[in-house]
Amino acid sequence: MVYKKAGHADLMDQIVSDSQLDEEIKKHPRFGKPIPSLLFSGDVYSNFLNTASEAGYLPPFVILQKEIRYEISKAITLKELESAEFEIMNLIDALNERILKYNSICPPKMKKGKIDFDNIENQYKFWNKNINIT
């Protein structure tokens, strides 16, 4: 590929640019090493999750799962403190909106049902039982 500058080919600039790029590539810690065979075996999604968690990446649905879990515990605390029922119901309504968003982005097997005033303690156990990536 020829580098074009001011309407003419400047071959020397392209050669220098390519050599600098080659030097940067060679500085990478995995340069020259084979790709781990583990990445080619098994489930691609599981391989991605393992690689991503090692890199510190959390998928958006996992972050949302943690936030929902925290909000459910907050609602239970309000219920135990016998706070006003409308305050708890407002929190539950907001939680159900977040659960709908969670269900729209999470894998199908991880979908969860809505929460109401009577089943909030059971739902909290369910949300804590199915912890996947934390």
Secondary structure, DSSP 8 states (H G I E B T S, - for coil): ---EETTEE-HHHHHHHHHHHHHHHHTSTTTTS---GGGGSS-HHHHHHHHHHHTT---HHHHHHHHHHHHHHHHHHHHHTT--HHHHHHHHHHHHHHHHHHHHHS-GGG------TTTHHHHHHHHHHT----
